Amino acid sequence: TEELGKESGDYLKDLNPDSLQVLERVPVEPSIMVDALGIFAHMKADDAPIKLYPGLLAYQFERSGYFALDSSTNPYDSDLVFNRVVTLKDTWAINTKGKDGGGGGAERRRGRGGGGGGAATEVVEDVRRVAFRAATILEAGPHPEADSLIVCQVDCGDIQEESGERETRTVVAQLMGKIPFEELVGKKVVCVANLKPAKMRGIESTAMLLAASDGGGEGEKVALLSVPDSVPNGELIRLDGKPESQPDGMLKSKGAQKVWDRVKSALRSNNEGEAVYTLDGGTFKMMTSGGPITTTLKDVIIG
């Protein structure tokens, strides 16, 4: 129910009876145990009276939730009990609705984000948290309030949950004068589909188009990344040599937005015009079911 207690008058009756689960011997963030045991040792050393409260030790992690020490925990025991607090819509389960939860289904159902899920407690590296998806530009035109911006209607493979109809996204991009409109319409591109929507001179942009740039100032050359025509809109683009991506629903928090900043700084095209992600000496090609992502500009940055 959307409003607990609205119909029954008792919010406890509206809670899912399965919402409380006891999981034994479950690994948690190592830093939790180190910090908690350190505090207990300090309390013992000072001969301080030990009185524990549910919220005395609490920790919040962006990917795995909020943990609070259980009031029944005895600090003299080796086993500590923590409660993981989640929202009513959260889940411990792995997404089993097909590849689209974090995979490459051609069409995907979305709420507000562009990503999927995965095991709730798995640590996922930055680049696998970003939803790179194949898309097609349907319309393109000038922004009514900004000379340097254009406004596009883009098919990212989204399907409205209620009607089942295809849903397009509005994307604002700083491409005026860089690429002719006639070259944009109908082009298969790569979009970042789970960034926080942003208003750009009065128009909300709900995705980002990836482009290669030589960074040449006024004479800058820009080329959108190209996706093979056979790739369906909405397919999640993978990185060759890495596990399947598990994008966030939306990179919304300040910490999550920094994820995209770090990933973007490691994107570029190689000397063959293929889009790659480079990190710690490794190079990983951006791949689709139809082949690699490419661009006409070689050995330049992507953003």
Residue pairs with C-beta under 8 A, 6 or more apart in sequence:
1 7
1 14
4 11
4 14
4 15
5 11
5 13
5 14
7 14
8 14
15 88
16 88
19 88
21 92
23 92
26 121
27 121
28 67
28 82
29 59
29 61
29 64
29 67
31 59
32 57
32 59
32 67
32 82
33 80
35 57
35 59
36 57
36 69
36 80
37 80
39 57
40 50
40 75
43 50
43 75
44 50
44 75
50 75
52 69
52 71
52 73
52 75
53 71
54 68
54 69
54 70
54 71
54 83
55 68
55 69
56 69
57 68
57 69
58 66
58 67
58 68
58 69
59 66
59 67
59 68
60 66
60 67
61 67
62 253
62 255
62 256
63 122
63 123
63 124
64 84
64 120
64 121
64 123
65 84
65 85
65 86
65 90
65 120
66 84
66 85
66 86
67 82
67 83
67 84
67 85
68 82
68 83
68 85
69 80
69 81
69 82
69 83
70 81
70 82
70 83
72 81
73 80
73 81
90 120
91 120
92 120
93 120
94 117
94 118
94 119
95 101
95 102
95 116
95 117
95 118
98 105
99 105
99 236
99 244
100 107
100 108
100 109
100 116
100 234
100 236
101 116
101 117
101 118
102 115
102 116
102 117
102 118
102 236
102 244
102 245
102 246
102 247
103 116
103 236
103 244
103 245
104 235
104 236
104 237
104 238
104 288
104 289
105 157
105 234
105 235
105 236
106 157
106 232
106 233
106 234
106 235
107 157
107 158
107 159
107 166
107 232
107 233
107 234
108 116
108 157
108 158
108 159
108 234
109 158
109 159
109 161
110 158
110 159
111 161
111 249
112 249
112 250
113 131
113 193
113 194
113 247
113 248
113 249
113 250
114 131
114 133
114 156
114 158
114 192
114 193
114 194
114 195
114 207
114 247
114 249
114 250
115 129
115 131
115 193
115 194
115 246
115 247
115 248
115 249
115 250
116 131
116 236
116 246
116 247
116 249
117 246
117 249
118 124
118 246
122 246
124 246
125 242
126 259
126 262
126 263
127 239
127 242
127 245
127 263
127 266
127 277
127 279
127 284
128 239
128 242
128 243
128 244
128 245
128 246
128 247
129 245
129 246
129 247
129 248
129 251
129 256
129 259
130 192
130 194
130 245
130 247
130 251
130 259
130 260
130 263
131 192
131 193
131 194
131 236
131 245
131 247
131 248
132 190
132 191
132 192
132 193
132 210
132 236
132 237
132 245
132 286
133 156
133 157
133 190
133 191
133 192
133 193
133 233
133 234
133 235
133 236
133 237
134 157
134 188
134 189
134 190
134 227
134 231
134 232
134 233
134 234
134 235
134 237
134 288
135 154
135 155
135 156
135 157
135 188
135 189
135 190
135 191
135 193
135 207
135 227
135 233
135 234
136 154
136 155
136 186
136 187
136 188
136 189
136 233
137 152
137 153
137 154
137 184
137 185
137 186
137 187
137 189
137 209
138 152
138 153
138 154
138 155
138 168
138 185
138 186
139 152
139 153
139 185
140 150
140 151
140 152
140 153
140 181
140 184
140 185
141 150
141 151
141 152
141 181
142 149
142 150
142 151
142 176
143 149
143 150
143 151
143 172
143 176
143 200
143 201
143 203
145 201
145 202
145 203
146 176
146 200
146 201
147 176
148 174
148 176
148 177
149 172
149 173
149 174
149 175
149 176
149 200
149 201
150 172
150 173
150 174
150 175
150 176
150 181
150 184
151 170
151 171
151 172
151 203
152 170
152 171
152 172
152 173
152 184
152 209
153 168
153 169
153 170
153 171
154 168
154 169
154 170
154 171
154 189
154 191
154 207
154 209
155 166
155 168
155 169
155 233
156 168
156 169
156 191
156 193
156 207
156 233
156 234
157 232
157 233
157 234
157 235
158 166
158 167
158 168
158 169
158 234
159 165
159 166
159 167
160 166
160 167
169 191
169 193
169 206
169 207
170 203
170 204
170 205
170 206
171 191
171 205
171 206
171 207
171 208
171 209
172 200
172 201
172 203
172 204
172 205
173 205
173 208
173 209
173 211
175 184
175 209
175 211
175 222
178 220
178 222
179 222
179 223
179 224
184 224
187 224
187 226
188 226
188 227
188 228
188 229
188 231
189 209
189 210
189 224
189 225
189 226
189 227
190 209
190 210
190 224
190 225
190 227
190 237
190 275
190 286
190 293
191 207
191 208
191 209
191 210
192 207
192 208
192 210
192 260
193 207
193 247
194 247
194 248
194 249
194 250
194 251
195 207
195 208
195 250
195 251
195 257
195 260
196 250
196 251
196 252
196 257
197 204
197 205
197 206
198 204
198 205
199 205
209 224
210 224
210 225
210 267
210 275
210 302
210 303
211 222
211 223
211 224
211 225
211 295
211 302
211 303
212 222
212 223
212 224
212 225
212 268
212 269
212 275
212 295
212 296
212 297
212 300
212 301
212 302
213 220
213 221
213 222
213 223
213 297
213 300
213 301
213 302
213 303
214 220
214 221
214 297
214 300
215 300
215 301
221 297
222 297
223 295
223 296
223 297
224 295
225 275
225 286
225 293
225 294
225 295
225 302
226 293
226 294
226 295
226 296
227 237
227 288
227 290
227 293
228 288
228 290
228 291
229 290
230 289
230 290
231 288
231 289
231 290
235 288
235 289
236 245
236 247
237 245
237 286
237 287
237 288
237 293
238 244
238 245
238 286
238 287
238 288
239 245
239 277
239 284
239 285
239 286
239 287
240 284
240 285
240 286
240 287
240 292
241 282
241 284
241 285
242 284
248 256
248 259
250 256
251 257
251 259
251 260
263 277
264 302
264 303
266 277
266 278
266 279
267 275
267 276
267 277
267 301
267 302
267 303
268 275
268 276
268 278
268 299
268 300
268 301
268 302
269 275
269 276
269 294
269 295
269 297
269 298
269 299
269 300
269 302
270 276
270 283
270 298
270 299
271 298
271 299
272 298
273 294
273 295
273 296
273 297
273 298
274 285
274 286
274 292
274 293
274 294
275 285
275 286
275 292
275 293
275 294
275 295
275 302
276 283
276 284
276 285
276 286
277 283
277 284
277 286
278 284
285 292
285 293
286 292
286 293
287 293
295 302
